[in-house]
Amino acid sequence: MNELSELTPPLLPQALPLLESDVLKTFVGIAESGSFTRTAAQIYRSTGAVSMQIKRLEEALGCSLFSREAKRVTLTPDGEILLGYARRLLKLNEEAVSHFLTPALAGKVRFGTPNDLATRVLPSVLSMFARSHPAVLVEVCVGRSVDLVAKLDAGELDLTLIETGNEGLDDSLGEVIHSEDLVWAGRDGGLAVLRSPLPLALSNHGCAWRRAALDALDRSGRTYRIAYSCEQYAGQEAAMIADLAVAPFPRSLIKPPLKCLGEEQGLLPLGKYHIKLLRGGNSDNAIEALAAQLIRAFNG
């Protein structure tokens, strides 16, 4: 062996990229929903941020994972292979965390949530919490924010989510865990927004979305009529898809065939939409564990 070879260090193999759990969750979400936009709304990120995550994942693996079609995205053959690995990796991650966390936690948590959050956010959160803390019993109460705060004050709930801006609520209470724009929405290419008086799809009296919408219309002097009233946000969405009305909506909920409306259609901005977490008088490890899970879900 010559002198040069003795001084030259051996070449080390190039390190393989690591697959991040957050990116894998996003990938699985898109694969299961068939939509970048829908997945972005579920994890409270912009569609652009989700697209950038997938682009970086594709670059790291050196292959295309999705085929973009007109109304849906589908997995490529490489994407189908990765989906199996991603699901197993995420499950293994949950099992590893559960091994260390579950022995210390047991008990019951009485938890409240507004109607719209109960259907669009909490199923995945509560399912994950049940897997990581199987000895904790979670009792869920679904209702209006005002009623949930009353139950919390009466000692009937340990934790509750509320939406700020509702009549009868003290907005200084609680911890803001999510904020986004409240915007006008309607069917893309629809005629409802052109009608006079403007047809609206609104929730119950006292709802923050309803109050913001009516205040904005009153300030602008635009005439309106309440064409559709429903307690659930899904009912408002159905009315907009049918082009029967326009409605105030959090930006993350808007997906085709709906679109954001605004000043071009003569509609004033509606401001911010906030979700808060309130705690009752009781506090133990199980309650704090669920609170931490909720905060991570809205800020992940």
C-alpha positions in Angstrom: 0.0 0.0 0.0 1.5 3.4 -1.0 1.7 6.4 1.2 -1.2 8.2 -0.5 -3.6 5.4 0.1 -2.7 5.3 3.8 -3.6 9.0 4.2 -6.9 8.9 2.2 -9.8 8.0 4.4 -12.2 5.3 3.0 -15.3 6.5 1.3 -18.4 6.2 3.5 -21.7 5.2 2.1 -24.1 8.1 1.6 -26.7 8.4 4.4 -30.2 7.5 3.3 -32.9 10.2 3.9 -35.2 9.8 7.0 -38.9 9.8 6.5 -40.6 12.2 8.9 -43.8 11.2 10.7 -45.6 14.5 9.9 -44.8 14.1 6.2 -46.0 10.5 6.2 -49.2 11.5 7.9 -49.8 14.1 5.1 -49.0 11.5 2.4 -51.4 9.0 3.9 -54.1 11.7 4.3 -53.9 12.6 0.6 -53.8 9.0 -0.5 -57.0 8.2 1.5 -58.9 11.4 0.6 -57.7 11.8 -3.0 -57.3 15.6 -2.4 -54.5 17.9 -1.4 -57.0 20.6 -0.5 -59.1 18.4 1.7 -56.0 17.0 3.5 -54.7 20.5 4.1 -57.9 21.5 5.7 -57.9 18.5 8.0 -54.4 19.3 9.3 -54.9 23.1 9.3 -52.2 23.9 6.8 -52.3 25.6 3.4 -52.6 23.6 0.2 -49.3 25.1 -0.9 -47.5 23.9 2.3 -48.9 20.4 1.8 -47.8 20.4 -1.9 -44.3 21.4 -0.8 -44.2 18.6 1.7 -45.0 16.0 -1.0 -42.6 17.6 -3.5 -39.7 17.3 -1.0 -40.8 13.7 -0.2 -40.8 12.8 -4.0 -37.4 14.5 -4.4 -35.9 12.5 -1.4 -37.2 9.2 -2.8 -36.5 10.0 -6.4 -39.9 9.1 -7.7 -43.4 10.5 -8.4 -46.0 9.5 -5.8 -49.2 11.0 -7.1 -50.9 11.4 -10.5 -52.8 14.7 -10.7 -56.1 14.3 -12.5 -58.9 16.8 -13.2 -60.9 16.3 -10.0 -58.8 13.8 -8.0 -55.2 12.7 -7.3 -54.3 9.0 -7.4 -51.3 7.0 -6.3 -48.7 6.0 -8.8 -47.3 2.4 -8.5 -44.4 3.8 -6.4 -47.0 5.7 -4.3 -48.9 2.5 -3.6 -45.7 0.8 -2.4 -44.9 3.8 -0.1 -48.5 3.8 1.3 -48.0 0.3 2.8 -44.6 1.4 4.4 -46.1 4.7 5.7 -49.0 3.0 7.4 -46.7 0.5 9.1 -44.2 3.2 10.2 -46.9 5.4 11.7 -48.5 2.5 13.5 -45.1 1.4 14.9 -44.4 5.0 16.0 -47.8 5.0 17.9 -47.0 1.6 19.5 -43.6 2.8 20.6 -45.0 6.0 22.2 -47.9 4.1 23.8 -45.5 1.6 25.4 -44.0 4.4 27.5 -47.0 6.6 28.1 -50.0 4.4 28.7 -49.0 2.7 32.0 -49.0 6.0 33.8 -52.4 7.3 32.5 -55.9 6.1 33.5 -59.2 7.7 34.5 -61.9 9.7 32.8 -62.0 13.0 30.9 -65.3 14.8 30.2 -64.8 16.7 27.0 -67.0 19.2 25.2 -66.8 20.4 21.5 -68.9 22.5 19.2 -70.9 20.7 16.5 -68.7 21.5 13.5 -65.5 20.5 15.2 -67.0 17.3 16.3 -67.4 16.1 12.7 -64.4 17.5 11.0 -61.5 17.5 13.4 -62.1 15.3 16.5 -62.6 11.8 15.0 -58.9 11.6 14.1 -57.8 13.2 17.4 -59.9 11.0 19.7 -59.0 7.9 17.7 -55.2 8.6 18.2 -55.7 9.4 21.9 -57.6 6.2 22.4 -54.7 4.2 20.9 -52.0 6.0 22.9 -54.0 6.1 26.2 -56.4 3.1 26.1 -56.9 3.2 29.9 -58.4 6.8 29.7 -62.2 7.0 29.2 -63.2 10.1 27.2 -66.9 11.2 27.5 -67.8 13.6 24.7 -70.5 16.3 24.9 -71.4 18.0 21.6 -73.3 21.3 21.6 -73.2 25.1 21.3 -70.2 27.0 22.6 -72.4 28.9 25.1 -73.9 25.7 26.5 -70.5 24.0 26.8 -69.1 26.9 28.8 -72.1 26.6 31.1 -71.5 22.9 31.6 -67.8 23.6 32.3 -68.7 26.2 34.9 -71.2 23.7 36.5 -68.4 21.1 36.9 -70.0 18.8 34.3 -67.0 19.1 31.9 -63.2 18.9 32.4 -62.2 20.4 29.0 -64.0 22.1 26.2 -63.3 23.7 22.8 -65.3 26.8 21.9 -65.5 29.1 19.0 -65.0 32.8 20.0 -67.3 35.6 19.0 -70.6 33.8 20.1 -73.1 36.0 21.9 -73.1 35.4 25.7 -69.4 34.3 25.8 -66.5 36.1 27.5 -63.8 36.0 24.8 -61.1 36.7 27.4 -61.5 33.1 28.7 -59.4 30.2 27.6 -56.3 29.6 25.4 -56.4 30.3 21.6 -55.2 27.1 19.9 -56.2 27.9 16.3 -56.8 31.1 14.3 -57.7 31.5 10.6 -59.6 33.9 8.3 -63.4 33.7 8.3 -64.3 34.4 4.6 -67.3 34.5 2.3 -67.8 31.4 0.3 -70.1 30.3 -2.6 -70.2 28.0 -5.5 -67.5 28.7 -8.1 -69.3 30.2 -11.1 -72.6 30.3 -9.2 -75.3 32.9 -9.4 -76.3 33.2 -5.7 -73.8 35.9 -5.0 -75.3 38.1 -7.8 -78.8 38.0 -6.5 -80.5 40.8 -4.6 -81.3 40.5 -1.8 -78.3 38.3 -1.2 -79.4 34.8 -0.1 -77.5 33.5 3.0 -76.9 30.1 4.6 -76.4 30.7 8.3 -76.3 28.8 11.6 -78.3 29.5 14.7 -78.8 32.9 16.5 -75.7 33.8 18.5 -73.3 32.0 16.2 -70.0 33.9 15.7 -70.0 33.2 11.9 -73.6 34.5 11.6 -73.0 37.6 13.6 -69.8 38.5 11.6 -71.6 38.0 8.3 -74.7 40.1 9.2 -72.5 42.9 10.8 -70.5 43.1 7.5 -73.6 43.3 5.3 -75.1 45.9 7.6 -72.0 48.0 7.3 -71.9 47.8 3.6 -75.6 48.5 3.2 -76.2 45.4 1.1 -79.7 43.8 1.4 -79.9 40.1 2.2 -82.3 37.4 3.2 -81.7 34.2 5.2 -82.5 31.6 2.6 -81.1 28.5 4.5 -80.7 27.9 8.2 -78.9 24.9 9.7 -77.2 24.1 13.0 -74.4 22.1 11.2 -71.8 23.6 8.9 -72.4 20.6 6.5 -75.9 22.0 5.9 -74.5 25.4 4.9 -72.0 23.7 2.6 -74.8 21.8 0.9 -76.7 25.0 0.3 -73.7 26.6 -1.3 -72.9 23.6 -3.5 -76.5 23.8 -4.7 -76.0 27.5 -5.4 -78.9 28.4 -3.2 -76.9 30.8 -1.0 -73.5 32.1 0.1 -72.2 31.8 3.7 -69.4 32.8 6.1 -66.9 29.9 6.3 -63.4 29.3 7.8 -61.0 29.4 4.9 -59.7 25.9 5.6 -63.2 24.4 4.9 -63.5 25.8 1.4 -62.8 23.2 -1.3 -64.1 22.7 -4.8 -66.7 23.3 -6.1 -66.8 26.2 -3.6 -64.5 29.2 -3.7 -63.7 32.3 -1.6 -65.7 35.4 -2.3 -64.8 39.0 -1.4 -64.6 42.6 -2.4 -64.9 41.8 -6.1 -68.5 40.6 -5.3 -69.1 43.5 -3.0 -68.6 41.6 0.3 -66.6 43.1 3.1 -63.9 41.1 5.0 -65.2 39.1 8.0 -62.0 39.1 10.2 -60.5 36.2 12.1 -62.0 32.9 13.4 -60.6 31.6 16.7 -60.8 28.2 18.5 -60.1 28.2 22.2 -59.4 25.5 24.8 -61.0 26.0 28.2 -60.2 24.0 31.3 -62.5 23.3 34.2 -61.7 23.1 37.9 -60.3 19.6 37.8 -56.8 18.8 36.7 -55.0 15.5 36.4 -52.6 13.7 34.1 -55.3 12.3 31.9 -57.0 15.7 31.4 -53.7 17.4 30.6 -52.7 14.6 28.2 -55.9 15.1 26.1 -55.4 18.9 26.3 -51.9 18.5 24.9 -53.2 16.2 22.2 -55.7 18.8 21.1 -53.2 21.6 21.0 -50.8 19.5 18.9 -53.6 18.6 16.5 -54.5 22.3 15.8 -50.9 23.5 15.7 -49.3 20.6 13.9 
